[in-house]
Amino acid sequence: MKTLLIKVLMSISLLITTYQSSASDSLIFQCYTIQNKKVEILRNDDVLYYSYGTDKKKDIVLKENLYNNEIPGMFSRNVILANKSGPYIYNNVIFKNGEYAYTVTVLSDINVPSEKTFSGIYVTKNGSRIAKIKCVDSTIKDQFESLYK
């Protein structure tokens, strides 16, 4: 009985691992916070998936359509690429969950991070910022340019 339970649990674990590393998923963005939480955006077909948490437990998982459903070929209004702010260029994706919004903002890799730049997550509730979570610069993997392909 105990052996059967272990085999079933291992099979379930393998299925979960396979789903998370699906061949059709492509990494768009990843970083870690100083609390060692992973921020990740994956693309599967024309949907972006945002997750925040550890590899063992995701605290938040949300999705956003990459393209505007009404205008073919146009990005969704929550996908804002090459947004210029002063001398810097940012990529932003907004993931909504009821009254909360999680904006992943990333300094474009053509610029060098400095104390004036920010890559991470802004969390808002009903439009008011309630948290600012910074990515550790050395952990950032930015593949936003792949969205243009």
Backbone as a printed PyTorch tensor [residue, N CA C, xyz], in Angstrom:
tensor([[[  0.8270,  -1.1960,   0.0000],
         [  0.0000,   0.0000,   0.0000],
         [  0.8710,   1.2600,   0.0000]],

        [[  1.8900,   1.2530,   0.8800],
         [  2.7790,   2.4080,   0.9860],
         [  3.5440,   2.6180,  -0.3250]],

        [[  3.9880,   1.5240,  -0.9550],
         [  4.7090,   1.6040,  -2.2220],
         [  3.8140,   2.1710,  -3.3230]],

        [[  2.5580,   1.7490,  -3.3560],
         [  1.6130,   2.2580,  -4.3460],
         [  1.4010,   3.7580,  -4.1740]],

        [[  1.2620,   4.2040,  -2.9430],
         [  1.0820,   5.6290,  -2.6570],
         [  2.2930,   6.4250,  -3.1310]],

        [[  3.4770,   5.9200,  -2.8790],
         [  4.7030,   6.6060,  -3.3110],
         [  4.7470,   6.6920,  -4.8380]],

        [[  4.3840,   5.6110,  -5.5350],
         [  4.3760,   5.6230,  -7.0040],
         [  3.3670,   6.6230,  -7.5530]],

        [[  2.1900,   6.6840,  -6.9350],
         [  1.1680,   7.6390,  -7.3690],
         [  1.6590,   9.0650,  -7.1650]],

        [[  2.2330,   9.3470,  -5.9960],
         [  2.7480,  10.6960,  -5.7180],
         [  3.8700,  11.0630,  -6.6750]],

        [[  4.7470,  10.1150,  -6.9850],
         [  5.8320,  10.3940,  -7.9290],
         [  5.2750,  10.6720,  -9.3210]],

        [[  4.2400,   9.9440,  -9.7310],
         [  3.6200,  10.1750, -11.0420],
         [  2.9920,  11.5550, -11.1150]],

        [[  2.2920,  11.9470, -10.0560],
         [  1.6840,  13.2840, -10.0070],
         [  2.7640,  14.3490, -10.0520]],

        [[  3.8270,  14.1570,  -9.2900],
         [  4.9350,  15.1160,  -9.2840],
         [  5.5460,  15.2490, -10.6710]],

        [[  5.7100,  14.1360, -11.3740],
         [  6.2620,  14.1620, -12.7250],
         [  5.3480,  14.9190, -13.6740]],

        [[  4.0370,  14.7210, -13.5580],
         [  3.0900,  15.4460, -14.4070],
         [  3.1540,  16.9400, -14.1550]],

        [[  3.2290,  17.3400, -12.8950],
         [  3.3070,  18.7660, -12.5640],
         [  4.5910,  19.3540, -13.1200]],

        [[  5.7080,  18.6590, -12.9410],
         [  6.9860,  19.1470, -13.4510],
         [  6.9450,  19.2550, -14.9720]],

        [[  6.3550,  18.2740, -15.6400],
         [  6.2530,  18.3060, -17.0940],
         [  5.4370,  19.5020, -17.5500]],

        [[  4.3290,  19.7880, -16.8710],
         [  3.5100,  20.9340, -17.2470],
         [  4.2900,  22.2340, -17.0930]],

        [[  5.0080,  22.3880, -15.9970],
         [  5.7350,  23.6250, -15.7610],
         [  6.8420,  23.8330, -16.7840]],

        [[  7.3860,  22.7720, -17.3020],
         [  8.4650,  22.9180, -18.2800],
         [  8.0050,  22.4870, -19.6710]],

        [[  6.7640,  22.7620, -19.9720],
         [  6.1780,  22.3940, -21.2530],
         [  6.9970,  22.9720, -22.4060]],

        [[  7.1550,  22.1740, -23.4440],
         [  7.9410,  22.6110, -24.6030],
         [  7.3280,  23.8230, -25.2800]],

        [[  6.0160,  24.0080, -25.1300],
         [  5.3730,  25.1530, -25.7760],
         [  5.4570,  26.4280, -24.9350]],

        [[  5.9450,  26.3240, -23.6990],
         [  6.1480,  27.5150, -22.8710],
         [  7.5000,  28.1320, -23.2050]],

        [[  7.5340,  29.4490, -23.3340],
         [  8.8190,  30.1100, -23.5270],
         [  8.9760,  31.1950, -22.4700]],

        [[ 10.1840,  31.3070, -21.9580],
         [ 10.4860,  32.2850, -20.9210],
         [ 10.5360,  33.6830, -21.5240]],

        [[  9.7570,  34.5900, -20.9600],
         [  9.7730,  35.9850, -21.3740],
         [ 10.5550,  36.8120, -20.3650]],

        [[ 10.3620,  36.5020, -19.0890],
         [ 11.0460,  37.2520, -18.0410],
         [ 11.1490,  36.3990, -16.7880]],

        [[ 12.2710,  36.5970, -16.0780],
         [ 12.4450,  35.9350, -14.7900],
         [ 13.4230,  36.7350, -13.9480]],

        [[ 13.1530,  36.7930, -12.6510],
         [ 14.0990,  37.3720, -11.7020],
         [ 13.7660,  36.8490, -10.3160]],

        [[ 14.6380,  37.1490,  -9.3750],
         [ 14.4000,  36.8130,  -7.9720],
         [ 14.4250,  38.0950,  -7.1520]],

        [[ 13.6240,  38.1010,  -6.0910],
         [ 13.6010,  39.2360,  -5.1680],
         [ 14.5970,  38.9720,  -4.0440]],

        [[ 14.8160,  39.9690,  -3.1860],
         [ 15.7290,  39.7550,  -2.0590],
         [ 15.1530,  38.7440,  -1.0630]],

        [[ 13.8380,  38.4930,  -1.1260],
         [ 13.2100,  37.4630,  -0.2890],
         [ 13.2820,  36.0850,  -0.9630]],

        [[ 14.0320,  35.9940,  -2.0660],
         [ 14.2190,  34.7740,  -2.8480],
         [ 12.9190,  34.2400,  -3.4520]],

        [[ 12.0080,  35.1490,  -3.7840],
         [ 10.7870,  34.7880,  -4.5080],
         [ 11.0760,  34.9390,  -5.9990]],

        [[ 10.5790,  33.9880,  -6.7790],
         [ 10.7870,  34.0470,  -8.2240],
         [  9.6200,  34.7830,  -8.8810]],

        [[  9.9570,  35.7430,  -9.7400],
         [  8.9880,  36.4480, -10.5760],
         [  9.2050,  35.8970, -11.9780]],

        [[  8.1280,  35.4330, -12.6100],
         [  8.3120,  34.8010, -13.9110],
         [  7.1340,  35.1100, -14.8260]],

        [[  7.4540,  35.3620, -16.0880],
         [  6.4390,  35.4710, -17.1350],
         [  6.8060,  34.4510, -18.2090]],

        [[  5.8570,  33.5580, -18.4880],
         [  6.0160,  32.5680, -19.5460],
         [  4.9900,  32.8390, -20.6320]],

        [[  5.3450,  32.4860, -21.8550],
         [  4.3980,  32.6000, -22.9680],
         [  4.0330,  31.2040, -23.4390]],

        [[  2.7390,  30.9670, -23.5900],
         [  2.2440,  29.7360, -24.1850],
         [  1.2500,  30.1630, -25.2520]],

        [[  1.6160,  29.9670, -26.5010],
         [  0.8430,  30.4690, -27.6380],
         [  0.7010,  31.9880, -27.4980]],

        [[ -0.5050,  32.5010, -27.4380],
         [ -0.7130,  33.9500, -27.3530],
         [ -1.1780,  34.3900, -25.9690]],

        [[ -0.7770,  33.6420, -24.9410],
         [ -1.1360,  33.9770, -23.5620],
         [  0.1380,  34.0870, -22.7360]],

        [[  0.2200,  35.1390, -21.9120],
         [  1.3250,  35.3240, -20.9780],
         [  0.8670,  34.8670, -19.6010]],

        [[  1.7210,  34.1090, -18.9210],
         [  1.4250,  33.6070, -17.5780],
         [  2.4200,  34.2080, -16.5940]],

        [[  1.9010,  34.8330, -15.5620],
         [  2.7120,  35.4550, -14.5150],
         [  2.6500,  34.5790, -13.2720]],

        [[  3.7960,  34.3550, -12.6600],
         [  3.7980,  33.6580, -11.3770],
         [  4.7780,  34.3400, -10.4370]],

        [[  4.4360,  34.2560,  -9.1500],
         [  5.2540,  34.8380,  -8.0900],
         [  5.2670,  33.8400,  -6.9440]],

        [[  6.4410,  33.4980,  -6.4810],
         [  6.5530,  32.5600,  -5.3690],
         [  7.8470,  31.7830,  -5.4660]],

        [[  7.8420,  30.6070,  -4.8760],
         [  9.0150,  29.7430,  -4.9410],
         [  8.7460,  28.6440,  -5.9650]],

        [[  9.7850,  27.8710,  -6.2730],
         [  9.5880,  26.7600,  -7.2030],
         [  8.6130,  25.7330,  -6.6310]],

        [[  8.5960,  25.6000,  -5.3150],
         [  7.7070,  24.6250,  -4.6740],
         [  6.2890,  25.1390,  -4.5070]],

        [[  6.1290,  26.4490,  -4.2950],
         [  4.7920,  26.9960,  -4.0540],
         [  4.6590,  28.3630,  -4.7150]],

        [[  3.7640,  28.4470,  -5.6780],
         [  3.4650,  29.7220,  -6.3330],
         [  2.4210,  30.4480,  -5.4940]],

        [[  2.7380,  31.6650,  -5.0610],
         [  1.7840,  32.4600,  -4.2850],
         [  0.7020,  33.0390,  -5.1840]],

        [[  1.0900,  33.3960,  -6.4100],
         [  0.1590,  34.0120,  -7.3590],
         [  0.4470,  33.4490,  -8.7490]],

        [[ -0.6060,  33.1100,  -9.4920],
         [ -0.4870,  32.7220, -10.8990],
         [ -1.6300,  33.4110, -11.6410]],

        [[ -1.2830,  34.2490, -12.6260],
         [ -2.2820,  34.9960, -13.3990],
         [ -1.9420,  34.9010, -14.8820]],

        [[ -2.9030,  35.2500, -15.7310],
         [ -2.6290,  35.2280, -17.1690],
         [ -3.1620,  36.4940, -17.8240]],

        [[ -2.5800,  36.8010, -18.9840],
         [ -2.9730,  37.9820, -19.7680],
         [ -2.8160,  37.6200, -21.2370]],

        [[ -3.8040,  37.9770, -22.0420],
         [ -3.6820,  37.7710, -23.4840],
         [ -2.5820,  38.6700, -24.0280]],

        [[ -1.7720,  38.1240, -24.9090],
         [ -0.7010,  38.9040, -25.5190],
         [ -1.2580,  39.9160, -26.5100]],

        [[ -2.2630,  39.5100, -27.2700],
         [ -2.7920,  40.3770, -28.3170],
         [ -4.1780,  40.9040, -27.9820]],

        [[ -4.4900,  42.0470, -28.5650],
         [ -5.8020,  42.6640, -28.4460],
         [ -6.8030,  41.8090, -29.2230]],

        [[ -7.8860,  41.4300, -28.5830],
         [ -8.8870,  40.5810, -29.2440],
         [ -9.6510,  41.3160, -30.3340]],

        [[ -9.7100,  42.6350, -30.2630],
         [-10.5080,  43.4160, -31.2060],
         [ -9.7130,  43.9060, -32.4070]],

        [[ -8.3920,  44.0590, -32.2420],
         [ -7.5490,  44.5530, -33.3360],
         [ -6.4490,  43.5210, -33.5910]],

        [[ -6.5870,  42.7020, -34.6180],
         [ -5.5970,  41.6570, -34.8920],
         [ -4.1860,  42.2280, -35.0620]],

        [[ -3.2090,  41.5420, -34.4710],
         [ -1.8170,  41.9490, -34.5990],
         [ -1.3610,  43.0070, -33.6150]],

        [[ -2.2770,  43.6030, -32.8780],
         [ -1.9270,  44.6270, -31.8810],
         [ -1.7910,  43.9630, -30.5160]],

        [[ -0.7730,  44.4170, -29.7560],
         [ -0.6230,  43.8990, -28.4010],
         [ -1.8060,  44.3300, -27.5390]],

        [[ -2.1020,  43.5440, -26.5280],
         [ -3.1240,  43.8890, -25.5380],
         [ -2.7560,  45.2150, -24.8850]],

        [[ -3.7490,  45.9430, -24.3960],
         [ -3.4520,  47.2280, -23.7470],
         [ -2.6730,  47.0410, -22.4460]],

        [[ -2.6080,  45.8150, -21.9300],
         [ -1.8410,  45.5440, -20.7180],
         [ -0.4220,  45.0670, -21.0080]],

        [[ -0.0550,  45.0220, -22.2830],
         [  1.3040,  44.6710, -22.7010],
         [  1.8970,  45.9230, -23.3350]],

        [[  2.8240,  46.5580, -22.6240],
         [  3.3800,  47.8490, -23.0520],
         [  4.8830,  47.6690, -23.2430]],

        [[  5.2970,  47.5760, -24.4920],
         [  6.7030,  47.3180, -24.7930],
         [  7.3870,  48.5850, -25.2830]],

        [[  8.6780,  48.6970, -24.9570],
         [  9.5070,  49.8330, -25.3720],
         [  8.9070,  51.1620, -24.9290]],

        [[  8.4800,  51.2360, -23.6740],
         [  7.9280,  52.4550, -23.0810],
         [  9.0850,  53.3550, -22.6450]],

        [[  9.1890,  54.5340, -23.2300],
         [ 10.3020,  55.4420, -22.9240],
         [  9.9680,  56.3150, -21.7290]],

        [[ 10.9120,  56.3760, -20.7810],
         [ 10.7880,  57.2220, -19.5960],
         [ 12.1370,  57.8950, -19.3800]],

        [[ 12.2380,  59.1580, -19.7810],
         [ 13.5340,  59.8400, -19.7170],
         [ 14.5000,  59.1290, -20.6450]],

        [[ 15.7270,  58.8550, -20.1800],
         [ 16.7000,  58.1750, -21.0370],
         [ 16.5340,  56.6540, -21.0440]],

        [[ 15.5210,  56.1450, -20.3480],
         [ 15.3740,  54.7050, -20.1760],
         [ 14.1920,  54.1530, -20.9690]],

        [[ 14.3030,  52.8910, -21.3220],
         [ 13.2250,  52.2010, -22.0250],
         [ 12.8100,  50.9990, -21.1760]],

        [[ 11.5180,  50.9210, -20.8910],
         [ 10.9750,  49.8500, -20.0670],
         [ 10.0030,  48.9900, -20.8610]],

        [[  9.8560,  47.7470, -20.4170],
         [  8.7980,  46.8520, -20.8850],
         [  7.9020,  46.5850, -19.6860]],

        [[  6.5900,  46.6740, -19.8830],
         [  5.6380,  46.4750, -18.7930],
         [  4.5410,  45.5140, -19.2180]],

        [[  4.1360,  44.6510, -18.2980],
         [  2.9520,  43.8190, -18.4990],
         [  2.1320,  43.9020, -17.2200]],

        [[  0.8400,  44.1820, -17.3860],
         [ -0.0690,  44.3160, -16.2480],
         [ -0.9480,  43.0730, -16.1820]],

        [[ -0.9430,  42.4330, -15.0260],
         [ -1.7870,  41.2640, -14.7760],
         [ -2.8010,  41.6540, -13.7140]],

        [[ -4.0860,  41.5040, -14.0240],
         [ -5.1410,  41.9360, -13.1030],
         [ -5.7890,  40.7420, -12.4210]],

        [[ -6.1640,  40.9810, -11.1500],
         [ -6.8450,  39.9690, -10.3530],
         [ -7.8280,  40.6910,  -9.4440]],

        [[ -9.0460,  40.9010,  -9.9400],
         [-10.0450,  41.6330,  -9.1630],
         [ -9.6070,  43.0710,  -8.9570]],

        [[ -9.5650,  43.5080,  -7.7060],
         [ -9.1800,  44.8870,  -7.4010],
         [ -7.6650,  45.0910,  -7.3810]],

        [[ -6.9110,  44.0120,  -7.5700],
         [ -5.4510,  44.0890,  -7.5590],
         [ -4.8930,  44.0590,  -8.9790]],

        [[ -3.7720,  44.7490,  -9.1720],
         [ -3.0390,  44.7020, -10.4360],
         [ -1.5620,  44.5400, -10.1100]],

        [[ -0.9090,  43.6850, -10.8590],
         [  0.5150,  43.4060, -10.6910],
         [  1.1990,  43.8360, -11.9850]],

        [[  1.9740,  44.9090, -11.9180],
         [  2.6630,  45.4230, -13.0930],
         [  4.1240,  45.0120, -13.0220]],

        [[  4.5140,  44.1240, -13.9240],
         [  5.9160,  43.7350, -14.0230],
         [  6.5650,  44.7530, -14.9420]],

        [[  7.5470,  45.4670, -14.4250],
         [  8.2330,  46.5010, -15.1980],
         [  9.7190,  46.1580, -15.2470]],

        [[ 10.2850,  46.2220, -16.4510],
         [ 11.6530,  45.7700, -16.6530],
         [ 12.4150,  46.7850, -17.4790]],

        [[ 13.5610,  47.1970, -16.9710],
         [ 14.4440,  48.0840, -17.7130],
         [ 14.9780,  47.3280, -18.9150]],

        [[ 14.8500,  47.9060, -20.0940],
         [ 15.3440,  47.2640, -21.3070],
         [ 16.8360,  46.9990, -21.1900]],

        [[ 17.2830,  45.8850, -21.7810],
         [ 18.6920,  45.5140, -21.6460],
         [ 19.6390,  46.3980, -22.4480]],

        [[ 19.1190,  47.4000, -23.1820],
         [ 20.0360,  48.3120, -23.8730],
         [ 20.5560,  49.3810, -22.9170]],

        [[ 19.9850,  49.4370, -21.7230],
         [ 20.4200,  50.3860, -20.7030],
         [ 21.0820,  49.6470, -19.5510]],

        [[ 21.8950,  50.3520, -18.8180],
         [ 22.5630,  49.7700, -17.6630],
         [ 21.7800,  50.1430, -16.4100]],

        [[ 21.4250,  49.1640, -15.5500],
         [ 20.7030,  49.5000, -14.3210],
         [ 21.5000,  50.4770, -13.4590]],

        [[ 20.8030,  51.3550, -12.7880],
         [ 21.4330,  52.2880, -11.8580],
         [ 20.4920,  52.4930, -10.6850]],

        [[ 20.8920,  53.3140,  -9.7360],
         [ 20.0390,  53.5780,  -8.5720],
         [ 18.7550,  54.3090,  -8.9690]],

        [[ 18.7050,  54.8630, -10.1850],
         [ 17.5130,  55.5810, -10.6430],
         [ 16.5470,  54.6830, -11.4170]],

        [[ 16.9570,  53.4620, -11.7090],
         [ 16.1020,  52.5770, -12.4970],
         [ 15.4640,  51.5220, -11.5990]],

        [[ 14.4060,  50.9050, -12.1070],
         [ 13.6860,  49.8950, -11.3380],
         [ 13.2110,  48.7790, -12.2500]],

        [[ 13.5250,  47.5650, -11.8800],
         [ 12.9500,  46.3810, -12.5100],
         [ 12.3250,  45.5670, -11.3950]],

        [[ 11.0440,  45.2610, -11.5480],
         [ 10.3420,  44.5220, -10.5060],
         [  8.8450,  44.6000, -10.6920]],

        [[  8.1230,  44.5940,  -9.5790],
         [  6.6630,  44.5640,  -9.6100],
         [  6.1010,  45.7170,  -8.7970]],

        [[  5.1440,  46.4110,  -9.3850],
         [  4.3150,  47.3640,  -8.6490],
         [  2.9780,  46.6720,  -8.4070]],

        [[  2.5420,  46.6440,  -7.1590],
         [  1.2440,  46.0570,  -6.8230],
         [  0.3080,  47.1920,  -6.4570]],

        [[ -0.8540,  47.2250,  -7.1050],
         [ -1.8480,  48.2530,  -6.7920],
         [ -3.1560,  47.5870,  -6.3800]],

        [[ -3.8830,  48.3070,  -5.5460],
         [ -5.2240,  47.8790,  -5.1460],
         [ -6.1520,  49.0410,  -5.4410]],

        [[ -7.1220,  48.8090,  -6.3080],
         [ -8.0460,  49.8660,  -6.7400],
         [ -7.2990,  51.1020,  -7.2330]],

        [[ -6.1820,  50.8830,  -7.9360],
         [ -5.4240,  51.9760,  -8.5300],
         [ -4.3930,  52.6380,  -7.6310]],

        [[ -4.3460,  52.2940,  -6.3460],
         [ -3.3660,  52.8780,  -5.4180],
         [ -2.2520,  51.8730,  -5.1490]],

        [[ -1.0030,  52.3270,  -5.2900],
         [  0.1250,  51.4300,  -5.0780],
         [  0.2010,  51.0050,  -3.6210]],

        [[  0.3190,  49.6920,  -3.4090],
         [  0.4490,  49.1640,  -2.0510],
         [  1.7840,  48.4530,  -1.8390]],

        [[  2.5070,  48.1560,  -2.9350],
         [  3.8070,  47.4940,  -2.7880],
         [  4.6680,  47.7480,  -4.0150]],

        [[  5.9700,  47.7530,  -3.7720],
         [  6.9790,  47.8760,  -4.8270],
         [  8.0260,  46.8120,  -4.5080]],

        [[  8.1260,  45.8040,  -5.3640],
         [  9.0120,  44.6700,  -5.1160],
         [ 10.1090,  44.6800,  -6.1740]],

        [[ 11.3310,  44.9230,  -5.7390],
         [ 12.4640,  45.0640,  -6.6640],
         [ 13.1020,  43.7120,  -6.9680]],

        [[ 13.4860,  43.5460,  -8.2230],
         [ 14.2580,  42.3770,  -8.6380],
         [ 15.7260,  42.5970,  -8.2960]],

        [[ 16.4130,  41.5370,  -7.9470],
         [ 17.8630,  41.5960,  -7.7890],
         [ 18.4330,  41.6520,  -9.2080]],

        [[ 19.1460,  42.7390,  -9.5280],
         [ 19.5930,  42.9830, -10.9060],
         [ 20.3490,  41.8010, -11.5190]],

        [[ 21.1960,  41.1400, -10.7370],
         [ 22.0140,  40.0510, -11.2860],
         [ 21.2060,  38.7980, -11.6250]],

        [[ 19.9260,  38.7440, -11.2120],
         [ 19.0970,  37.5560, -11.4780],
         [ 18.1410,  37.7480, -12.6530]],

        [[ 18.1500,  38.9180, -13.2650],
         [ 17.1720,  39.2320, -14.3150],
         [ 17.4990,  38.5050, -15.6200]],

        [[ 16.4740,  37.8130, -16.1540],
         [ 16.5370,  37.2040, -17.4880],
         [ 15.4250,  37.8620, -18.2910]],

        [[ 15.7930,  38.6690, -19.2560],
         [ 14.8410,  39.4720, -20.0290],
         [ 14.8020,  38.9790, -21.4680]],

        [[ 13.6660,  38.4450, -21.8720],
         [ 13.4710,  37.9690, -23.2430],
         [ 12.2610,  38.6450, -23.8870]],

        [[ 11.9670,  39.8840, -23.4750],
         [ 10.7970,  40.5790, -24.0100],
         [ 10.8600,  40.7530, -25.5260]],

        [[ 12.0740,  40.8730, -26.0870],
         [ 12.1850,  41.0630, -27.5360],
         [ 11.6130,  39.8700, -28.3020]],

        [[ 11.5320,  38.7130, -27.6690],
         [ 10.9700,  37.5380, -28.3460],
         [  9.4720,  37.6940, -28.6230]],

        [[  8.8000,  38.6270, -27.9520],
         [  7.3730,  38.8490, -28.1920],
         [  7.1130,  39.4420, -29.5710]],

        [[  8.1360,  40.0470, -30.1790],
         [  7.9760,  40.6400, -31.5090],
         [  8.0300,  39.5980, -32.6180]],

        [[  8.4120,  38.3800, -32.3040],
         [  8.5770,  37.3340, -33.3330],
         [  7.2830,  36.6080, -33.5820]]])
